[in-house]
Amino acid sequence: MKNKECEGIEEAYSLAKEEVESLFDTESIDDLYFYVLFCDDKIIGYIWFDIIEYSEVKTAFLLYIYVDRAYRRRSYAKYLMDFYQREIQLLGVKRSELYVFAKNHPAIALYLNQGYIVSNKAGFYRAQEQGLISRFKLVKYIFT
């Protein structure tokens, strides 16, 4: 996903949907899991993921997590990640994966605190051509 700052939740949702649709060989992304976080009847964030069979292991892939700028640094991202963890366990997932930009230090800290480990380092777009690390793949194994 492109690392963009958005003016609001509607723009973030629209950009995320457009980006995710471009990544999948499917006519619709409506079968993906999408949950919205409300605070006082206002949408303040969301989490979006997919469940796939990967190397014969049921795997959740975190596509997008977003918290509105005005609500950041208040543990809402942790709340969404805790919710995600419970949901994927109920779905019988054994592994969770995600990509994060190397410069997104708050997100990396969140994921590491959630038990994720760096699986590999990868370049992205032109950074890869220049041999630069611009994103990490993180993995968490689910033991039930």
C-alpha positions in Angstrom: 0.0 0.0 0.0 1.1 3.5 -0.6 2.0 5.5 2.5 -0.4 8.4 2.3 -1.9 10.8 4.7 -5.6 11.4 4.3 -7.8 14.2 5.1 -10.5 12.0 6.6 -11.9 8.5 7.0 -13.9 8.7 3.7 -10.8 9.6 1.7 -8.8 6.9 3.5 -11.5 4.3 2.8 -11.8 5.3 -0.8 -8.0 5.2 -1.4 -7.6 1.9 0.5 -10.4 0.2 -1.5 -9.0 1.4 -4.8 -5.5 0.2 -3.8 -6.7 -3.2 -2.5 -8.8 -3.8 -5.6 -5.8 -3.3 -7.7 -3.9 -6.0 -5.8 -6.4 -8.8 -6.3 -7.5 -11.0 -9.2 -11.1 -10.7 -8.3 -14.2 -8.8 -9.5 -15.0 -7.7 -6.0 -13.3 -7.2 -2.7 -16.5 -7.6 -0.8 -15.5 -11.0 0.5 -12.6 -9.5 2.5 -13.1 -8.9 6.2 -13.7 -5.2 7.0 -14.5 -3.8 10.4 -15.1 -0.2 11.4 -14.2 1.3 14.8 -16.7 3.9 16.2 -16.3 6.4 19.0 -19.4 8.4 20.0 -21.2 7.4 16.7 -18.3 8.6 14.6 -16.1 6.4 12.4 -12.6 6.8 13.7 -10.8 3.8 12.1 -11.0 0.5 10.5 -9.2 -2.8 9.9 -9.2 -4.8 6.7 -7.9 -8.3 6.2 -8.2 -11.4 4.1 -7.9 -15.1 4.9 -5.9 -17.3 2.5 -4.4 -20.8 2.3 -0.7 -20.2 2.0 1.8 -23.1 2.0 -1.1 -25.2 3.3 -1.5 -23.0 6.4 -4.6 -20.9 7.0 -3.2 -17.4 6.9 -4.6 -14.0 7.7 -3.1 -11.1 5.7 -3.6 -7.7 7.2 -4.3 -5.4 4.3 -5.0 -2.1 6.0 -5.4 -0.6 9.5 -6.3 3.0 9.9 -7.0 5.4 12.8 -8.1 8.9 12.1 -5.3 11.4 12.9 -7.3 13.1 15.6 -7.6 9.8 17.5 -4.1 8.5 17.2 -1.9 7.8 20.2 -4.9 6.7 22.3 -4.5 2.9 21.9 -7.2 2.6 19.2 -4.7 0.9 16.9 -3.9 -1.6 19.6 -7.6 -2.1 20.2 -8.1 -2.9 16.5 -5.1 -5.3 16.5 -6.4 -7.1 19.6 -9.8 -7.4 17.9 -8.1 -8.7 14.7 -6.2 -11.3 16.8 -9.4 -12.6 18.4 -11.3 -12.7 15.0 -8.6 -14.6 13.2 -8.3 -17.1 16.0 -12.0 -17.7 15.8 -11.6 -18.3 12.0 -8.9 -21.0 12.7 -6.0 -19.0 11.4 -2.5 -20.2 12.2 -0.4 -17.4 10.8 -0.8 -13.6 10.3 1.2 -11.6 7.8 1.5 -7.9 6.9 3.8 -5.5 5.2 4.8 -2.2 6.8 7.0 0.6 5.5 10.4 0.8 7.1 9.9 4.4 8.0 6.6 3.8 9.8 8.1 3.5 13.2 4.9 3.8 15.2 3.3 0.9 13.2 6.4 -1.2 13.5 6.4 -0.7 17.3 2.7 -1.7 17.4 3.2 -4.9 15.4 6.3 -5.9 17.4 4.4 -5.4 20.7 1.7 -7.6 19.2 4.2 -10.4 18.8 5.1 -10.1 15.1 8.6 -10.7 13.9 10.3 -9.5 10.8 10.1 -12.2 8.2 12.1 -10.4 5.4 13.1 -7.0 4.2 12.0 -5.9 0.7 12.5 -2.9 -1.5 9.4 -1.2 -3.0 9.1 0.6 -6.3 12.3 2.4 -7.1 13.8 1.7 -3.7 14.3 -1.9 -4.7 16.1 -0.9 -7.9 18.5 1.1 -5.7 18.9 -1.7 -3.2 17.2 0.2 -0.4 14.9 -1.4 2.2 11.6 0.4 2.2 9.3 -2.1 3.8 9.3 -5.2 6.1 7.2 -8.3 5.9 6.1 -9.3 9.4 4.7 -12.6 10.5 3.0 -13.9 13.7 2.3 -17.5 14.3 -1.0 -18.2 16.2 -0.9 -21.0 18.8 -4.3 -22.1 20.1 
